[in-house]
Amino acid sequence: DVLKENSEGLAKVLKENRDELANALQQNRDALQAQTAAANGELAAVQNQTKISERAWLTLKDDPAEVTVKNGTPIAIPVHLENVGKTPAKNIHVVGFVQTVRPNMPIPLYCADFPPICGDSNVVNDGVLFPGTNQPFSLLQIAPVVQGNDWADGKVYLVTFGIIIYYDVFSVRHTTTFCFWRAGKTGDYPETRNCADYN
């Protein structure tokens, strides 16, 4: 009987030890998994921040050069595409519009999202644009052609707008919208606030 009691007591102690060891191992595994998840989260955050800080950033700006407006002649708006980021941009695609707008009429900014609605657009494709460099070109007013006297009298103004689509060195696709306007006469053009908000 004593031997039996000793055996049962030893078995109970061994079971308790095994249970305690199993619990300790499970707690260690849980702690390790939590640490691993936290480390992976920190690593992902660092990688994402690196992509943001080191990526390409493209902008399209209005060139201050004077625009010549002649009756019946399409107008060329000089612009330049610039990479203000830290790495090259690639597979660049620009869709641009030059539209004649009358004061107090809405600017058709929806054209950039649905180009076929607005007829012909300017499409510019470029391979690679390195950081700190810019590519000058012109966007044409295709139709309707503005009349010089309407321009000079402030009856119409010109709005240049569109969208830039490109990829960075991390193969992430980006889009940037742009909008700016010119008038032949100083005046109040309230709808141009929508142009500013579009950028």
N, C-alpha and C positions, 0 to 999 in steps of 0.2 A: 504493500500500500504506500509506503514511504517513497519507494522508487517510482511508483505511478504518479504520486503527487509531484515529485521532483521533475519528472518528464513533462507533465502537464504545465507546470510552472515555467520550465525552460521554453516549452513551445509557445506559451503566452508571451514571454519576454521577447523571443525571436520574432514573433509576429508583430509586436509593438515596434520593435526596432526596424523591421522591414517597412511597416507603415510610415514611420517617421522618416526613414530614408527616401521612400517614394514621394512623400509630401515635400521633402527638401529638394529633391531632384525636380519635381514639377514646378516648384517656386523658382528654382534657378532657370528652368527652361522658359517660364513665363517672363522672367526679368530679362533674359537674353533676347527673347523675341521682341519685347518692348524696346530694348536698347537698339536692336537692329532696325526696327521700324522707325524709331526716332532718327537714327543715323541716315537711313535712306531718305527720310523726309527732308533732313537738312541738306543732304547731297543734291536732291532734286531742286530744292530752293536755290542752292548755289548755282547749279547748272542753268536754271531758268534765268536767274539774275545775270549770269554771264552772257546768255543769249541776248537778253534785252540791252545790256550795256555795250556789247560788241557787235551788234547786228548793223546792217545797212539801213539808212533812213533816207528816203528820196523825197525831194520837194520840187515843185515846178513853180518858178517865179516869173513874174512879168518883167520884161526888159524895159528900162526907162526910155529907150530910144523912141523918137517921135514916129507916129504912125501917119502915113499919107493917105488921105481919103479923097478919091476922085470919083466923079459920077460914073456909074456903070463898071467900075473896076473892083474886083475882089480885094479885100484888105488883108494884109499879112501882119499878124501880131507876133512880134519877136519875143521869144521866151527862152529860158534855159532850165534844163533838168539838172539838179545837183544832188550829189550823195553827201549828206552831212553826217553820216554814220562813221563807223570805224573799220568796216570790212566791205568788200565789193558787193554790189547788187547785180543780179543776173536775170536773164529771161525777162527783160523789161518790155512792157506793153503800155503805151499811152493812147487813150481815146479822148480826143479833145474837140470841143465845139466853139465856134465864134458866132454868136447870135446877135442880131439886131433887136433891141428891146426899146419900146416906147415908155416914157415915164408913167408910173402908176400901173404898169402891166407886170404880171408875174414873170420871173425868170424861169425858163423851162429846165430846171436842174435835173428833172427826171430823165432827161435825155442820156445822161451818163450811165444810168442803170439800164435803160432800154434804148440803145442807139438806133435800132431800125425805125422807131417811132418818129425820130426827128430827121430822117433822111441822111444825107452824106455827112460823115464825120472825118476828122483828121485822125489817122491811125499811124503811130510811130512805133517802130520796134527797134530795140537796141539790145546788143548782146550783154556786155558787162560795163558797169560804171564804177570806177574805183573811188575809194573815199577821198574827199577833198577835191574832187574834179567835177566839172559840169559840162553838159552837152547843149550848145545853143542850136535852136532851130526855130521855125516859124509855123504858126497855126493859121490857116486860111479861113476867111469868111467865105463859105462856098455859096450859100444862097439864104435869103434874098440879098442882093447887092444893095448896099446903102447908097443913098443919094447925098452928094456932098453938102447941098444946102440944108437938108434935114439934120445932118451931123453938126454943121456950124451953128444952126439955130437952136440946138438942144432938143429937137423933136424926137431924136433917137440917140441911144448910146450903145456901145458894144460891150458884151459880156463874154469873157473867155472862161470856160469851165470844162471839167472832165474828171477822169479818174486815171491813176497810175497803178498798174499791177506789176509786181516783181517778186523775186525770191531772194532770200539772203543766203549766206554761206552755210547755214544750218538747214537749208532746203525748206524753210518755212515761207509760205505765201503771205504777202502783205498787200494792202490796198491803201491808197492815199487819194483824197479828193482835193481839187483845187478850184478856185474861182477868183477872178478879178475883173475889173471893168474900167472902161475909158469913156470919156465924154468930150465932145468938141466944144462944149460951152459950160461954164460954171453954173450950177443950178442945184435944185433939190431932186434927188433920185432915190425916193424912200425904199424902193424894192431892193436896192443894193445891200441893205442890211442882211437879207437872206443869203446874198453872195458871201458876205463875211462869215456868217454862221456855217456855211458849207465847208469852209476850210478846216 
